[in-house]
Amino acid sequence: MKNGNSSEKVVLITGASSGIGKSTATYLSDNGYKVYGTSRKPQNSSEHTFNFVQLDVVDKNSIENAVSEVYEKEGRIDILINNAGMGITGPIEEIPEEEMKRVFETNYFGPLNMIKRVLPIMRNQKSGLIINITSIAGYMGLPYRGIYSATKGALEITAEAYRMELKQFGIKMTNVAPGDFATNIASGRYHAPVKTGSPYEEVYGNTLKLMDEHVDAGKDPQSIARKIYEIINTPDPKVHYKVGERLQKISVKLKALLPDKLYEKMLMKHYKL
């Protein structure tokens, strides 16, 4: 199915080998966009409806090579979708510092370096759209997911400032925060081990199982793809979009309305703490 409004716009989406990234890349390609998806490991483009370039968002040289390759082929980049990311779980006290830094490099500095690389191209075009895939978890500190929440919350807040700085150039930016979706993030995230004898052993172990169940029971990531397509075709995108189960979206509003301790009790009850 082709859409005449796409006008062969060039889309670059990170982390397109699975989950939300793959669904979005496929959906946009099927609707007439020229899509380049990225993966840390080389992918065979013939197995997909979109093109693949090799990219590791924590490697600046890799970013330079991937963006240059797309630009040399197409002469423009109209849309950047910062989707690549990783999960991390564990009691904050027990998560190794190097793992905390690694997830910040992937979820926060990676997207910022992608943005920095495409901005001169978009500024020269006097147009462009940047969509950051964050998380509803970025709106609240979730138990045993605090570092993940911090990375996504940092990107949300930074993008609020960034989009104001970019308006003068005709470049738009928005954030899309998914709730729990059926992806492979649970298998790909860093799990701090459940340590025998740890004061967190029982509670963290139970919470970890609950988190994985939430992801496994999540919606099809195709709904995120449709929302991104809708945003691309919106003349003036909002600052934030939230996509997920009704309860997950409502939880963000409740945080703004409820007293802090009451909201905390609600979260602890949800996670059976």
C-alpha positions in Angstrom: 0.0 0.0 0.0 1.5 3.3 -1.1 0.6 6.7 0.3 1.0 9.7 -2.0 1.7 12.0 0.9 5.0 10.3 1.6 6.6 11.8 -1.6 9.4 9.3 -1.1 10.5 11.0 2.1 13.7 9.4 3.6 13.4 7.9 7.0 16.3 6.7 9.2 15.3 4.6 12.1 17.6 3.1 14.7 17.2 -0.4 16.2 15.1 -1.8 13.3 16.0 -5.5 13.5 13.1 -6.3 15.8 10.2 -5.1 17.9 8.9 -1.5 17.6 11.7 -0.5 15.2 11.1 -3.4 12.8 7.3 -2.9 12.9 7.7 0.9 12.3 10.2 0.5 9.5 8.1 -2.1 7.7 4.9 0.0 8.1 6.4 3.2 6.8 8.1 1.3 3.9 4.7 -0.3 3.0 3.2 3.2 2.9 5.6 4.7 0.4 8.5 6.0 2.5 12.1 5.4 1.7 13.2 3.7 4.9 16.7 2.9 6.2 16.7 0.8 9.3 19.8 0.2 11.4 21.2 -2.7 13.4 24.4 -3.3 15.3 24.8 -6.5 13.2 24.6 -6.4 9.4 21.2 -7.4 8.1 20.2 -8.7 4.7 18.0 -6.0 3.2 16.5 -8.5 0.7 14.7 -10.1 3.7 12.9 -6.9 4.5 10.8 -4.3 2.8 13.2 -1.6 3.8 17.0 -1.0 3.5 19.5 -1.8 6.3 22.6 0.0 7.4 25.0 -1.1 10.1 25.0 1.2 13.1 25.9 1.1 16.8 24.5 4.2 18.5 27.2 4.1 21.2 30.0 4.4 18.6 30.3 7.9 17.1 32.3 6.6 14.1 29.5 4.1 13.4 27.0 7.0 13.6 29.0 9.0 11.1 29.4 6.2 8.7 25.7 5.2 8.8 24.3 8.7 8.4 26.8 9.5 5.6 25.9 6.3 3.8 22.2 7.2 3.8 22.8 10.8 2.8 25.2 9.9 0.0 22.6 7.6 -1.4 19.5 9.8 -1.0 20.8 13.4 -0.8 18.5 14.0 2.2 17.2 12.7 5.5 13.7 13.9 6.3 12.9 11.9 9.4 15.0 10.5 12.2 13.4 8.0 14.5 15.5 7.3 17.6 14.3 3.9 18.6 17.4 1.9 19.5 17.6 1.2 23.2 18.2 -1.3 26.0 16.5 -2.2 29.2 18.0 -2.6 32.6 16.6 -4.0 35.8 17.8 -4.5 39.4 18.1 -3.0 42.8 19.9 0.3 42.3 22.2 -0.5 45.1 23.4 -3.7 43.3 23.6 -2.6 39.7 27.3 -2.2 38.6 28.2 1.4 37.7 29.5 0.3 34.3 26.1 -1.1 33.5 24.4 2.1 34.5 26.8 4.0 32.2 26.3 1.6 29.4 22.5 2.0 29.4 22.8 5.8 29.5 25.2 5.7 26.6 22.6 3.7 24.6 19.3 5.3 25.7 20.4 8.9 26.2 23.7 9.8 24.6 23.2 7.6 21.6 20.0 9.4 20.5 21.6 12.8 21.2 24.6 11.9 19.0 22.2 10.8 16.2 20.4 14.1 16.4 23.7 16.0 16.4 24.7 14.2 13.2 21.5 14.7 11.2 20.9 18.4 12.2 23.3 20.0 9.7 21.5 18.0 6.9 18.0 19.0 8.1 19.1 22.6 8.7 20.4 22.7 5.1 17.0 21.3 3.9 15.2 23.8 6.2 13.0 20.9 7.3 13.1 17.7 9.2 11.3 15.7 11.9 13.0 13.9 14.8 10.9 11.3 16.8 12.4 10.0 20.0 11.0 6.7 21.3 11.1 7.1 25.1 8.8 5.2 27.5 6.0 5.8 29.9 8.5 4.5 32.5 10.3 7.8 31.9 7.5 9.7 33.7 8.0 7.9 37.0 10.6 6.2 39.1 9.7 2.5 38.9 11.0 0.1 41.5 13.9 -2.1 40.2 13.7 -0.1 36.9 14.9 3.2 38.3 18.0 3.5 36.0 15.9 2.7 32.9 13.3 5.3 34.0 16.1 7.8 34.5 17.5 7.3 30.9 14.1 7.7 29.3 13.1 10.6 31.5 16.3 12.4 30.7 15.6 12.1 27.0 12.1 13.3 27.4 13.2 16.5 29.3 16.2 17.2 27.0 13.9 16.9 24.0 11.5 19.5 25.5 14.4 22.0 25.4 15.8 20.8 22.1 12.6 21.2 20.1 12.4 24.9 21.2 16.0 25.5 20.0 15.2 23.9 16.6 12.0 25.7 15.8 14.0 28.5 14.1 15.4 26.1 11.6 12.0 24.5 10.6 13.0 21.3 12.3 10.4 19.5 14.4 10.9 17.1 17.4 8.6 15.0 19.4 8.6 12.1 21.9 6.6 8.9 21.7 6.4 7.1 25.0 5.2 3.5 24.7 3.9 1.4 27.6 4.4 -2.3 27.7 4.6 -3.9 24.2 5.3 -7.4 23.1 8.9 -7.1 22.1 12.2 -8.8 22.9 13.3 -6.0 25.4 13.0 -8.4 28.3 15.4 -10.9 26.8 17.8 -8.1 25.7 17.9 -6.0 28.8 20.6 -6.2 31.5 19.3 -8.0 34.5 21.2 -7.5 37.7 21.4 -11.0 39.1 19.0 -12.1 41.8 21.7 -12.7 44.5 21.2 -15.5 47.0 21.2 -13.9 50.5 20.7 -10.4 49.1 18.2 -8.2 51.1 16.4 -7.7 47.8 16.4 -11.4 46.8 12.8 -12.3 47.2 11.1 -9.0 46.3 13.3 -8.3 43.3 12.9 -11.9 42.0 9.2 -11.6 42.2 9.1 -8.1 40.6 11.4 -9.3 37.7 8.9 -12.1 36.9 6.0 -9.6 37.0 7.8 -7.1 34.7 8.5 -9.9 32.1 4.8 -10.9 32.2 3.8 -7.3 31.5 6.0 -7.2 28.4 4.9 -10.7 27.2 1.2 -9.7 27.6 1.8 -6.3 25.9 0.2 -5.0 22.7 1.4 -5.6 19.2 4.1 -3.0 18.4 2.1 -2.3 15.1 0.0 0.2 17.1 3.2 2.2 17.7 4.0 2.1 14.0 0.5 3.4 13.2 0.9 6.3 15.7 4.3 7.2 14.2 2.8 7.3 10.8 0.1 9.5 12.1 2.6 11.9 13.7 4.7 12.1 10.5 1.5 13.3 8.7 0.7 15.8 11.4 1.7 19.4 10.4 2.6 20.4 14.0 3.3 17.4 16.3 2.8 17.7 20.0 5.6 17.7 22.5 4.7 14.2 23.9 2.7 11.2 22.8 1.9 8.3 25.0 0.9 4.9 23.5 -0.2 1.9 25.5 -2.9 0.4 27.7 -5.3 2.9 29.1 -4.2 2.3 32.7 -0.6 3.0 31.7 -1.5 6.3 30.1 -3.7 7.3 33.0 -0.9 6.6 35.4 1.1 9.6 34.0 -1.9 11.9 34.7 -2.4 10.5 38.1 1.2 11.3 39.0 0.5 14.9 38.4 -2.8 14.9 40.3 -2.2 12.7 43.3 -0.1 13.4 46.4 3.3 11.9 46.1 2.9 9.3 48.9 -0.5 8.2 47.6 1.0 7.7 44.1 3.9 5.8 45.6 1.5 3.5 47.4 -0.3 2.9 44.2 2.9 1.9 42.4 3.9 -0.4 45.2 0.6 -2.1 45.2 0.8 -2.6 41.4 4.3 -4.2 41.8 3.1 -6.2 44.8 5.8 -4.6 47.1 
